[in-house]
Amino acid sequence: MTHMIALVAVLGISAVAGWFGRSRATGLRGAGGRLHSLPNYHGFHVAIWAVVPALIFLAAWTPFQSQMVQRAVLASPEAQSLPAFEMQRESILSEAKEIAAGERDAGFNPESEGLVPRFREAGGRYATIGGALAIFLAIAGAALAFRRVKIDFRARTKVERWVMGLLIGASLIAILTTLGIVLSLLFESLRFFNLVSPTEFLFGTQWSPQTALRADQAGSSGAFGSVPLFWGTAFIGAIIAMIVAIPLGLMSAIFLTQYAPAKVRAWMKPLLEILAGVPTVVYGYFAALTVAPAVRDFGIAIGITSASSESALAAGLVMGIMIIPFVSSMADDSIAAVPQAMRDGSLALGATKSETIRKVLLPAALPGVVGGVLLAVSRAIGETMIVVMAAGLAANLTANPFASVTTVTAQIVQLLTGDQEFDSAKTLAAFALGLLLFIITLILNLIALTVVRRYREAYE
């Protein structure tokens, strides 16, 4: 019996038990009794007690079953004859387990074929035990809950408590996930700062994490100054991209809400928002093959001989185009939410349409516009593919938009690509970069919230 069969059986038992619980409550009400709760609540209560304990047991049984299967196989005669070398034994066992699970047809080690029947036998045995216990728990829970179906039983209160617990659990997922991310970044970052000085990391202007093979080589300790990385991130994502995205996004939102006819708006807005659904790797190809050569030729034409084929300007321009929908959509919704009475009042006082937009609509829609810009900045800061393909990986501290620069996210990808040892400063630097980027993003969010609260206006 597989876990899927056990799950289907548990759900079936829950449905049947819920139907019987509802039927019994309906019968009690038909006999002249005054139920505290509606029959549906009694049915839900019985169904919950049938399914929840069984599902909890299955979730707890899965890792336990894997360990028991492993022990059963290791105790078999075939496993006793395996080579003594630990890595070779693990490789053979892993191959046999994958073959038994149907993940591969054959292995490289001949010994793995003899262990496949053992894995299948032990897996089937413990899966049957777990499934049978889960079904037993479902039946027992349903029986206990069915006995509580009475006239004065507060089934609605019990069901609402279960629902409340489910909602609390769902809301805690985001909090616990964020907490886990922060703790993992913090733990690995502390290991990094034990190897590299925080002062060097925060204020250093040289980034070269390539450690040497010998201690006597030059630069064997590497250079971990993060200033060029964060400057490149701000230069591409928060300066060049925003110079492109904010004016174009805001002007497109103003045109669509104030000037465009309904038919034009009906097809232009979805067309604009399609940009948000284009994969970033497509933008990367567009930046590398079309925009970057054009930017380089333009730089050479105006006398900048050092213009590179991989430049911050090329990446920033394409990134700005990519995040236009974020600014435009949020600004569009905010402007459209301004009460019509404010528009009419401004026009009635003699203001022109452009003056009404500048002095009435935009100040009133400022919180939404700031929210859209913040979302766009966060999207730009986290972008990787466009930077890798169009801006390069050179950590240069320069204000020349025609030069090659890199960002924090691009370096994190480079540091964690391939087989890495998580006890070297080079690999742990990725976690320190991630933690610092997380803190900077949090500060930006707090600043945006402060701006929104200060200038927010409430309308009835």
Backbone torsions as a table, in degrees:
resi	resn	phi	psi	omega
1	MET	NA	120.3	177.8
2	THR	-82.9	166.2	178.7
3	HIS	-65.2	-30.7	178.6
4	MET	-65.4	-42.2	177.7
5	ILE	-63.9	-43.3	178.2
6	ALA	-61.7	-39.8	179.6
7	LEU	-64.1	-45.1	178.6
8	VAL	-62.0	-40.7	179.7
9	ALA	-64.6	-41.5	179.4
10	VAL	-63.8	-44.4	179.0
11	LEU	-63.6	-38.3	177.0
12	GLY	-64.1	-43.4	177.9
13	ILE	-62.4	-40.3	179.6
14	SER	-62.6	-43.6	-179.7
15	ALA	-64.3	-45.3	180.0
16	VAL	-64.7	-42.9	179.4
17	ALA	-63.2	-40.8	177.6
18	GLY	-62.3	-39.4	178.8
19	TRP	-65.1	-42.8	178.7
20	PHE	-65.2	-39.7	178.2
21	GLY	-63.2	-41.7	177.5
22	ARG	-65.3	-40.5	-179.6
23	SER	-64.1	-40.4	179.5
24	ARG	-65.9	-42.0	178.0
25	ALA	-63.7	-38.4	177.3
26	THR	-63.4	-39.5	177.8
27	GLY	-64.2	-39.0	177.6
28	LEU	-64.4	-39.0	178.6
29	ARG	-69.7	-35.7	178.2
30	GLY	-68.0	-24.3	179.9
31	ALA	-80.8	5.7	177.0
32	GLY	101.5	1.5	179.7
33	GLY	-81.0	153.0	178.5
34	ARG	-104.1	101.7	-176.8
35	LEU	-71.3	142.2	173.3
36	HIS	-70.3	-37.9	-177.4
37	SER	-123.7	155.3	178.3
38	LEU	-65.5	154.5	-180.0
39	PRO	-56.6	-32.6	179.8
40	ASN	-61.1	-37.9	179.3
41	TYR	-66.2	-38.1	176.3
42	HIS	-63.3	-41.6	178.2
43	GLY	-63.6	-43.5	178.4
44	PHE	-63.6	-38.0	-179.3
45	HIS	-63.5	-44.2	178.6
46	VAL	-65.4	-42.4	-179.6
47	ALA	-63.7	-39.2	179.9
48	ILE	-63.6	-45.4	-179.4
49	TRP	-69.6	-19.0	175.6
50	ALA	-80.1	-35.9	-170.7
51	VAL	-96.6	-37.5	-171.9
52	VAL	-66.0	-51.2	179.1
53	PRO	-60.6	-36.8	179.7
54	ALA	-66.9	-41.2	179.4
55	LEU	-67.4	-39.0	176.9
56	ILE	-62.1	-41.4	179.1
57	PHE	-64.2	-43.7	179.4
58	LEU	-62.0	-40.2	178.7
59	ALA	-64.1	-37.5	179.2
60	ALA	-77.9	-27.3	-176.7
61	TRP	-75.6	-29.5	-173.9
62	THR	-57.9	-53.9	177.8
63	PRO	-66.6	-34.1	177.8
64	PHE	-64.3	-40.0	179.3
65	GLN	-63.1	-40.8	179.9
66	SER	-60.9	-41.5	179.3
67	GLN	-67.0	-41.0	-179.1
68	MET	-66.8	-38.4	176.8
69	VAL	-63.3	-42.8	179.9
70	GLN	-61.8	-42.6	179.3
71	ARG	-66.4	-40.0	179.6
72	ALA	-63.5	-39.8	179.8
73	VAL	-69.2	-41.5	-179.9
74	LEU	-65.2	-25.0	178.7
75	ALA	-83.7	-5.7	-178.7
76	SER	-76.9	157.9	178.1
77	PRO	-61.4	-34.9	179.7
78	GLU	-63.1	-38.6	179.7
79	ALA	-72.9	-29.6	179.7
80	GLN	-65.7	-25.7	-178.5
81	SER	-91.8	6.4	-179.9
82	LEU	-70.6	158.7	178.9
83	PRO	-59.1	153.0	-177.2
84	ALA	-77.1	-20.6	-178.5
85	PHE	-66.6	124.3	-169.9
86	GLU	-62.6	-45.8	-177.2
87	MET	-65.4	-37.1	178.2
88	GLN	-67.9	-39.5	177.5
89	ARG	-62.7	-44.3	-179.6
90	GLU	-63.5	-37.9	178.5
91	SER	-63.7	-43.1	179.6
92	ILE	-65.4	-44.9	179.6
93	LEU	-63.8	-39.8	178.9
94	SER	-64.2	-42.3	178.3
95	GLU	-63.2	-44.6	-179.9
96	ALA	-62.9	-39.6	179.6
97	LYS	-65.5	-40.4	179.6
98	GLU	-69.0	-37.7	177.4
99	ILE	-66.3	-42.1	179.8
100	ALA	-64.3	-33.2	179.7
101	ALA	-82.6	-4.0	180.0
102	GLY	80.9	14.3	-179.4
103	GLU	-80.8	-18.7	176.7
104	ARG	-151.4	159.1	-175.9
105	ASP	-85.3	-38.9	-177.1
106	ALA	-152.3	163.6	179.9
107	GLY	-115.3	173.2	179.0
108	PHE	-83.2	-22.6	-177.6
109	ASN	-99.0	126.6	179.4
110	PRO	-62.3	-30.3	-177.8
111	GLU	-65.4	-24.0	-176.5
112	SER	-66.9	-27.7	-179.0
113	GLU	-64.6	-35.0	-179.1
114	GLY	-72.6	-20.0	180.0
115	LEU	-89.8	-13.3	-177.7
116	VAL	-59.3	-49.4	178.4
117	PRO	-59.5	-34.2	178.6
118	ARG	-65.2	-42.6	178.3
119	PHE	-64.4	-42.3	-179.2
120	ARG	-66.8	-41.1	179.9
121	GLU	-65.0	-48.9	-179.3
122	ALA	-66.6	-40.7	179.2
123	GLY	-62.9	-43.7	178.2
124	GLY	-65.0	-38.5	-179.5
125	ARG	-65.1	-49.2	-177.4
126	TYR	-73.6	-28.8	174.7
127	ALA	-66.5	-38.6	177.4
128	THR	-65.4	-41.5	178.3
129	ILE	-62.4	-47.2	-180.0
130	GLY	-63.4	-43.0	178.9
131	GLY	-63.8	-41.6	180.0
132	ALA	-64.3	-41.8	178.3
133	LEU	-65.1	-38.1	178.6
134	ALA	-64.7	-42.9	177.8
135	ILE	-64.0	-39.4	178.0
136	PHE	-62.5	-43.1	178.1
137	LEU	-62.8	-38.7	178.9
138	ALA	-63.5	-44.3	179.8
139	ILE	-66.2	-43.5	-179.2
140	ALA	-64.5	-43.3	178.4
141	GLY	-63.9	-40.7	178.3
142	ALA	-64.4	-40.4	-179.3
143	ALA	-65.3	-43.8	179.4
144	LEU	-63.8	-42.2	179.8
145	ALA	-70.1	-33.6	-179.6
146	PHE	-64.9	-34.9	-180.0
147	ARG	-68.2	-19.7	-178.7
148	ARG	-89.4	-0.4	177.9
149	VAL	-73.1	97.8	-179.8
150	LYS	-136.6	172.4	-174.9
151	ILE	-64.3	-42.5	-175.1
152	ASP	-93.8	7.5	-178.5
153	PHE	-75.6	131.7	-177.0
154	ARG	-87.9	71.2	-177.3
155	ALA	-66.9	-37.5	-178.9
156	ARG	-61.5	-43.0	179.3
157	THR	-61.3	-42.0	-180.0
158	LYS	-65.0	-44.8	-178.8
159	VAL	-64.7	-41.8	179.9
160	GLU	-65.0	-32.0	175.4
161	ARG	-67.4	-40.2	176.1
162	TRP	-61.8	-44.0	179.4
163	VAL	-64.1	-41.2	178.0
164	MET	-62.0	-42.5	176.7
165	GLY	-62.2	-38.5	177.7
166	LEU	-64.3	-42.5	179.5
167	LEU	-65.9	-40.6	177.7
168	ILE	-63.6	-42.7	177.6
169	GLY	-61.4	-40.9	178.4
170	ALA	-64.8	-39.7	179.4
171	SER	-70.1	-27.7	-179.9
172	LEU	-76.6	-18.5	-177.6
173	ILE	-60.3	-47.4	-179.6
174	ALA	-63.1	-41.7	-179.3
175	ILE	-65.3	-46.5	-178.9
176	LEU	-67.2	-35.6	177.2
177	THR	-62.9	-46.7	177.8
178	THR	-61.4	-42.6	178.6
179	LEU	-62.4	-41.3	178.1
180	GLY	-63.9	-40.1	178.0
181	ILE	-62.5	-46.3	-178.2
182	VAL	-63.1	-45.1	-178.1
183	LEU	-65.2	-40.8	178.8
184	SER	-64.6	-42.9	177.3
185	LEU	-64.2	-41.4	-177.7
186	LEU	-66.1	-43.0	-178.1
187	PHE	-62.8	-47.9	-179.4
188	GLU	-70.3	-31.9	178.6
189	SER	-67.5	-37.5	176.8
190	LEU	-62.7	-38.1	175.0
191	ARG	-62.7	-37.9	178.9
192	PHE	-66.5	-42.7	-177.3
193	PHE	-73.0	-13.0	170.3
194	ASN	-73.7	-21.2	179.9
195	LEU	-100.6	-30.2	-176.3
196	VAL	-127.0	139.3	-179.3
197	SER	-65.7	132.4	176.4
198	PRO	-59.1	-32.8	178.7
199	THR	-64.0	-44.4	177.7
200	GLU	-62.3	-41.1	-177.5
201	PHE	-68.7	-41.8	-174.1
202	LEU	-80.5	-31.3	-173.2
203	PHE	-120.3	-2.3	179.2
204	GLY	-70.7	147.3	-177.4
205	THR	-110.1	8.1	179.0
206	GLN	-120.3	126.1	178.9
207	TRP	-121.2	109.5	177.7
208	SER	-151.3	82.1	-173.8
209	PRO	-79.7	7.3	-179.3
210	GLN	-75.4	100.6	179.2
211	THR	-76.6	148.8	-178.1
212	ALA	-80.2	163.4	179.9
213	LEU	-79.7	-27.5	179.8
214	ARG	-121.4	148.5	-177.5
215	ALA	-68.2	-22.7	-177.3
216	ASP	-87.9	-0.7	178.2
217	GLN	-76.6	154.5	179.3
218	ALA	-67.1	137.0	179.4
219	GLY	65.8	31.1	-175.7
220	SER	-65.3	-24.0	-179.7
221	SER	-88.3	-9.9	-179.9
222	GLY	77.5	168.0	177.3
223	ALA	-123.4	126.3	-171.9
224	PHE	-123.9	38.5	174.5
225	GLY	-77.8	120.2	-172.7
226	SER	-90.3	-4.2	-176.9
227	VAL	-57.7	-45.4	178.5
228	PRO	-60.4	-33.7	-179.2
229	LEU	-69.1	-45.9	-179.0
230	PHE	-73.0	-29.7	173.5
231	TRP	-66.4	-43.3	177.6
232	GLY	-61.8	-39.1	177.9
233	THR	-62.8	-45.7	179.8
234	ALA	-69.7	-37.6	-177.2
235	PHE	-65.2	-45.2	-177.6
236	ILE	-80.2	-51.8	-170.5
237	GLY	-84.7	-34.5	-174.0
238	ALA	-103.0	-12.2	-179.0
239	ILE	-113.1	-67.4	-175.4
240	ILE	-65.6	-47.7	-178.3
241	ALA	-63.6	-38.2	-180.0
242	MET	-71.7	-33.3	175.9
243	ILE	-60.5	-32.4	178.2
244	VAL	-83.1	-46.6	-169.0
245	ALA	-77.2	-40.6	-174.3
246	ILE	-66.2	-52.2	179.4
247	PRO	-63.0	-46.6	-177.9
248	LEU	-66.2	-43.0	179.5
249	GLY	-65.2	-43.5	-178.9
250	LEU	-68.6	-41.4	179.7
251	MET	-67.9	-37.3	177.3
252	SER	-66.0	-37.8	177.2
253	ALA	-65.0	-41.4	178.5
254	ILE	-64.1	-42.7	180.0
255	PHE	-64.0	-45.0	-176.3
256	LEU	-67.6	-32.5	-176.5
257	THR	-90.7	-26.5	-171.8
258	GLN	-115.6	-27.1	-173.2
259	TYR	-117.8	-32.5	-173.3
260	ALA	-72.2	137.4	172.1
261	PRO	-64.0	160.5	-176.0
262	ALA	-58.6	-39.6	-178.6
263	LYS	-68.0	-38.9	178.3
264	VAL	-66.9	-43.1	178.9
265	ARG	-62.5	-35.8	-175.5
266	ALA	-62.2	-31.5	-179.9
267	TRP	-107.9	-18.8	-179.9
268	MET	-78.2	-39.5	-177.5
269	LYS	-65.0	-48.4	175.8
270	PRO	-60.8	-34.9	179.3
271	LEU	-65.3	-38.2	178.4
272	LEU	-68.6	-39.8	-177.0
273	GLU	-74.6	-12.3	174.5
274	ILE	-62.2	-29.3	-179.8
275	LEU	-58.1	-31.2	-179.3
276	ALA	-71.7	-19.1	-178.5
277	GLY	-96.2	-2.4	179.2
278	VAL	-74.9	130.0	179.0
279	PRO	-58.1	143.3	-177.1
280	THR	-65.1	-27.4	178.3
281	VAL	-66.6	-29.3	175.7
282	VAL	-67.9	-43.3	174.3
283	TYR	-60.7	-37.3	178.8
284	GLY	-62.6	-44.4	176.3
285	TYR	-61.8	-42.7	179.1
286	PHE	-61.5	-42.0	179.5
287	ALA	-67.2	-41.9	-175.4
288	ALA	-74.0	-37.4	-172.9
289	LEU	-94.9	-24.1	-174.8
290	THR	-117.1	-54.7	-173.0
291	VAL	-74.6	-45.2	-176.3
292	ALA	-60.1	-47.1	176.2
293	PRO	-61.6	-37.5	179.0
294	ALA	-66.0	-40.4	177.9
295	VAL	-65.4	-41.1	178.7
296	ARG	-63.1	-45.5	179.8
297	ASP	-64.1	-36.9	178.2
298	PHE	-66.0	-41.6	178.6
299	GLY	-63.3	-42.2	178.4
300	ILE	-66.0	-35.9	-178.6
301	ALA	-66.0	-32.5	-179.8
302	ILE	-92.7	8.8	172.8
303	GLY	99.8	8.1	178.3
304	ILE	-93.7	92.3	-174.5
305	THR	-71.2	-18.5	-178.9
306	SER	-88.1	8.7	-179.2
307	ALA	-60.1	129.9	-175.8
308	SER	-101.5	154.8	175.6
309	SER	-71.2	-17.6	172.8
310	GLU	-117.3	112.5	-171.7
311	SER	-138.1	158.6	177.0
312	ALA	-66.6	-34.1	-179.0
313	LEU	-64.9	-42.7	179.9
314	ALA	-63.2	-47.0	179.6
315	ALA	-65.7	-41.5	-178.9
316	GLY	-65.9	-38.8	178.7
317	LEU	-62.7	-47.6	-179.0
318	VAL	-68.3	-38.7	177.8
319	MET	-63.9	-38.1	176.6
320	GLY	-62.9	-40.7	176.5
321	ILE	-63.6	-38.6	-177.8
322	MET	-64.6	-35.7	-174.5
323	ILE	-97.8	5.6	174.8
324	ILE	-54.4	-44.5	-179.4
325	PRO	-59.1	-31.6	179.8
326	PHE	-65.3	-44.9	178.5
327	VAL	-69.7	-45.7	-175.5
328	SER	-64.3	-45.5	-176.2
329	SER	-65.1	-46.4	179.7
330	MET	-65.4	-41.6	178.5
331	ALA	-66.9	-39.1	177.8
332	ASP	-58.7	-50.1	-179.0
333	ASP	-64.6	-38.6	-178.7
334	SER	-68.7	-42.1	179.2
335	ILE	-67.1	-40.5	179.7
336	ALA	-66.9	-23.8	-178.9
337	ALA	-81.8	-10.1	177.4
338	VAL	-67.2	131.6	-176.8
339	PRO	-57.1	141.0	179.8
340	GLN	-61.7	-28.6	-179.3
341	ALA	-61.7	-32.5	179.1
342	MET	-69.2	-38.5	175.8
343	ARG	-64.2	-48.4	-177.3
344	ASP	-63.4	-39.7	178.9
345	GLY	-63.4	-41.3	179.2
346	SER	-65.1	-45.3	179.4
347	LEU	-66.3	-35.5	-179.9
348	ALA	-67.6	-27.4	178.1
349	LEU	-81.2	-0.5	175.9
350	GLY	102.8	2.6	179.0
351	ALA	-72.9	145.7	175.2
352	THR	-77.0	171.7	-179.2
353	LYS	-64.5	-40.8	179.7
354	SER	-67.2	-37.5	177.2
355	GLU	-66.5	-37.4	176.9
356	THR	-62.7	-40.3	179.1
357	ILE	-65.7	-45.9	-175.3
358	ARG	-73.0	-37.7	-170.7
359	LYS	-104.9	-11.6	-178.6
360	VAL	-121.6	-57.2	-172.8
361	LEU	-69.6	-49.5	-176.8
362	LEU	-65.1	-44.1	175.3
363	PRO	-61.5	-37.0	179.4
364	ALA	-69.5	-31.7	-178.4
365	ALA	-94.1	10.5	-175.1
366	LEU	-56.5	-44.2	-180.0
367	PRO	-57.7	-43.1	178.9
368	GLY	-66.9	-37.1	178.4
369	VAL	-66.0	-43.5	177.8
370	VAL	-62.5	-40.4	177.1
371	GLY	-61.4	-40.9	177.4
372	GLY	-65.8	-39.9	178.2
373	VAL	-66.1	-41.0	178.0
374	LEU	-62.0	-43.8	177.5
375	LEU	-61.9	-39.5	179.5
376	ALA	-67.2	-40.6	178.6
377	VAL	-63.8	-43.3	178.9
378	SER	-62.0	-40.1	178.0
379	ARG	-65.3	-40.2	-178.9
380	ALA	-69.9	-39.7	-179.1
381	ILE	-63.4	-35.5	-177.8
382	GLY	-86.6	0.6	-177.9
383	GLU	-73.6	141.9	-176.1
384	THR	-125.7	-49.5	-170.4
385	MET	-61.7	-43.1	-179.1
386	ILE	-62.5	-40.4	-179.4
387	VAL	-65.8	-45.4	-178.2
388	VAL	-62.4	-40.1	-173.3
389	MET	-87.0	-25.0	-174.1
390	ALA	-117.8	-26.8	-177.0
391	ALA	-104.0	-17.3	178.6
392	GLY	88.5	-171.2	-177.2
393	LEU	-123.2	13.9	-178.8
394	ALA	-82.6	125.5	-179.7
395	ALA	-87.0	84.0	-178.5
396	ASN	-107.3	133.4	176.5
397	LEU	-95.1	86.9	-174.2
398	THR	-143.5	151.1	175.6
399	ALA	-101.2	7.2	178.1
400	ASN	-78.4	113.1	-178.2
401	PRO	-68.1	-14.7	179.9
402	PHE	-90.8	1.0	179.8
403	ALA	-94.1	161.9	179.1
404	SER	-84.3	130.4	177.3
405	VAL	-134.9	175.4	177.7
406	THR	-139.1	170.9	-177.4
407	THR	-123.5	173.4	-178.8
408	VAL	-64.3	-46.2	-176.7
409	THR	-64.8	-37.9	178.5
410	ALA	-64.1	-39.1	178.8
411	GLN	-70.3	-35.3	176.8
412	ILE	-61.8	-43.4	177.5
413	VAL	-61.6	-44.0	-178.8
414	GLN	-65.4	-39.0	-178.1
415	LEU	-69.9	-30.9	-175.7
416	LEU	-103.5	10.9	178.0
417	THR	-85.5	133.0	178.6
418	GLY	86.0	-170.3	179.5
419	ASP	-77.3	123.0	-177.4
420	GLN	-127.7	152.0	174.2
421	GLU	-100.2	123.3	-175.0
422	PHE	-87.9	31.7	172.7
423	ASP	-125.9	13.7	178.5
424	SER	-110.5	151.8	-179.3
425	ALA	-63.9	-30.5	-178.8
426	LYS	-62.3	-45.6	-179.1
427	THR	-74.7	-42.1	-178.9
428	LEU	-67.5	-18.9	178.0
429	ALA	-62.2	-29.6	179.4
430	ALA	-62.1	-38.2	179.8
431	PHE	-71.0	-37.7	176.9
432	ALA	-64.4	-39.8	176.3
433	LEU	-63.3	-42.4	179.2
434	GLY	-63.3	-40.4	179.3
435	LEU	-65.1	-44.0	-179.8
436	LEU	-66.7	-38.2	176.7
437	LEU	-64.8	-37.7	177.4
438	PHE	-63.0	-42.6	-179.9
439	ILE	-65.6	-42.4	179.5
440	ILE	-63.2	-43.0	178.1
441	THR	-62.7	-39.5	177.9
442	LEU	-62.9	-41.5	178.2
443	ILE	-63.1	-41.7	177.4
444	LEU	-61.3	-40.7	178.1
445	ASN	-63.1	-42.8	179.5
446	LEU	-64.1	-40.1	177.4
447	ILE	-63.4	-43.0	179.7
448	ALA	-64.1	-40.9	178.0
449	LEU	-62.5	-38.3	178.3
450	THR	-64.2	-42.8	178.5
451	VAL	-63.6	-44.2	-178.4
452	VAL	-63.3	-44.5	-179.5
453	ARG	-66.3	-32.5	-177.5
454	ARG	-73.9	-37.7	-174.2
455	TYR	-107.1	5.8	-178.1
456	ARG	-71.2	139.3	176.9
457	GLU	-123.0	132.3	-178.7
458	ALA	-99.1	138.8	-179.7
459	TYR	-124.1	147.6	177.9
460	GLU	-85.9	NA	NA
